[in-house]
Amino acid sequence: MSIFEAIMLICFGASWPLAIYKTVKVKNPVGKSVPFLYLVLIGYIAGCLHKVFFNFDKVLWLYALNGIMVLVDLILTHYYISRNRRLNL
């Protein structure tokens, strides 16, 4: 296990709960880049697959946790975009 990889994932992962909180609080994801969120999610999925197939270790759980948080933010973003369109906000 690389301690530097773990630190990187912990630092990146610290920002996702704040992003999710902001999305829920504001209920208007204006300024969020949906393509960026998809790219980040794909990156975390690729990190998980690498850990599963080539270098299985505990860091897999950090990739998975970060991926889940990005997925939650992405789902909330899509939800609020469609909700705001229905309400004409």
HELIX and SHEET records of a PDB file:
HELIX    1   1 ILE A    3  VAL A   26  1                                  24    
HELIX    2   2 VAL A   34  PHE A   53  1                                  20    
HELIX    3   3 VAL A   59  ARG A   86  1                                  28    
END                                                                             
